[in-house]
Amino acid sequence: MNDHVPPTGLPESGRPADDVLADLTAKRSHDVRWADGRTFALVFDGGEDVRAVAEEAARLYLHENALNTLAFPSLGSIQSEICGWTADLLHGPEAAGFLTSGGTESILCAVLAARDRAVAERGLTDPEIVLPVSAHAAFHKGAHMFGLRTRTVPVTDGWTTDLDAMADAVGPDTALVVTSAPQYPQGTVDPVPEVASMAAEVGASCHVDACMGGFVLPFAEMEGRTTPQWDFRVDGVTSISADLHKLGYAPKGVSVILHRSRELRRYQTFDFDGWLAGRYITPNMQGTRSGLPMAAAWAVMQYLGVDGYRRLVRTTLETADSIRAGVRAIDGLRILGDPVHHLLAMSADPEMDDTIRRIDLFALGEAMADRGWHLDRQGPPPSLHMTVSAGNAKAVDEFLADLSQATEHVRGGPTGEVTQYATLE
Ligand SMILES: Cc1ncc(COP(=O)(O)O)c(C=O)c1O
């Protein structure tokens, strides 16, 4: 036996379960503490009761595999029921889709389906995606993976798609036009009807990225907060992504991708019979597929129902409104654009040319982190991003008090440059 056990090697003998679990618990000590409402990204908390339901469902389906829904018909029905409920919320009576592992995978599926449709129906040889600079990076990832060219168009002063620029960019090679409800960086809803009609004019697909808004905007509308239409009620919208693991309050690993019809959905599936183990059909990027997030999402949706989601959306939007009002009340800070849902970005007021009064947003982000708040830094322009969810409501007064104090702390300091927004580790 080798005496030397490298520090990274597996233990030679297994360890007691209690020790192992204690180590895992200890590893979390430096993670963001999302359950206390001080995190505005990454984890969205529907409350202890919602978590408890998800955890029990997760335990039931921890080991199940949705690769083969003939072996696990339960997962087949979970998937089709969730897609059906979502299609209903998004006004797509004929819509059909699948569950994926998250927003990125749903977007990859939409890009692939649009490419294959454009090749099959229009014979495109050099297909393009036209998208605003505000669209999620996952569309560029899809273009990179599936060999599409990208044409990025700017946004207006209000941080929505510049329609003139988009009209110039959409043309005979366009396979997919992208629009968001809402977009991530500033939280504004794009003019979906105008964009969808440009796509339809050239026979291209139009994807609405509602990864953030898919389980907020329908309930906001029921609560009387109307937005210009953006879902399958808009002619020309061919697919929509909506993430259950964001404001659907399910645990991580589950999103819905819907196509307007079964015919359009077929461009997403991979059906292969050319190897030694028979026919292999998969609906998304995965092979083996955990049943855990699917079952947990099913349970959370049933547990909340329309009433429960309306209650959480009401709390979320009121919290986001209070934060926006609080930020606007601080001298030298502003909200970018006019987001009316649960996302926002705060930035320095460009009119503030007085160096004594100026605010460095990234220094402010640091000062807030020192006070135990997690906000994402982003840019351009340098700004702090917040995704508000119901779990933040309990901390809003403390947040605004700390923001005001932290702003005074950094006011007049040197303006730094952000060099890195995210890391791979
Ligand atoms: C609008 C939007 N689209 C897509 C995504 C990607 O989702 P995921 O991180 O689940 O892959 C995000 C993530 O924040 C998003 O905000």
The ligand as an SDF file (V2000), in Angstrom:
LIG
                    3D

 16 16  0  0  0  0  0  0  0  0999 V2000
  -33.2350   36.6990  -18.1950 C   0  0  0  0  0  0  0  0  0  0  0  0
  -32.3750   35.4830  -17.9050 C   0  0  0  0  0  0  0  0  0  0  0  0
  -32.2510   34.5340  -18.8520 N   0  0  0  0  0  0  0  0  0  0  0  0
  -31.5190   33.4300  -18.6410 C   0  0  0  0  0  0  0  0  0  0  0  0
  -30.8350   33.2310  -17.4670 C   0  0  0  0  0  0  0  0  0  0  0  0
  -29.9880   31.9980  -17.2850 C   0  0  0  0  0  0  0  0  0  0  0  0
  -30.5350   31.1540  -16.3200 O   0  0  0  0  0  0  0  0  0  0  0  0
  -29.6930   30.0310  -15.5570 P   0  0  0  0  0  0  0  0  0  0  0  0
  -28.6940   30.7490  -14.7250 O   0  0  0  0  0  0  0  0  0  0  0  0
  -30.7370   29.3010  -14.7910 O   0  0  0  0  0  0  0  0  0  0  0  0
  -29.0420   29.1650  -16.5650 O   0  0  0  0  0  0  0  0  0  0  0  0
  -30.9180   34.2040  -16.4650 C   0  0  0  0  0  0  0  0  0  0  0  0
  -30.1900   34.0640  -15.2040 C   0  0  0  0  0  0  0  0  0  0  0  0
  -30.1770   34.9090  -14.3600 O   0  0  0  0  0  0  0  0  0  0  0  0
  -31.7150   35.3570  -16.6960 C   0  0  0  0  0  0  0  0  0  0  0  0
  -31.8300   36.3320  -15.7680 O   0  0  0  0  0  0  0  0  0  0  0  0
  1  2  1  0
  2  3  1  0
  2 15  2  0
  3  4  2  0
  4  5  1  0
  5  6  1  0
  5 12  2  0
  6  7  1  0
  7  8  1  0
  8  9  2  0
  8 10  1  0
  8 11  1  0
 12 13  1  0
 12 15  1  0
 13 14  2  0
 15 16  1  0
M  END
$$$$
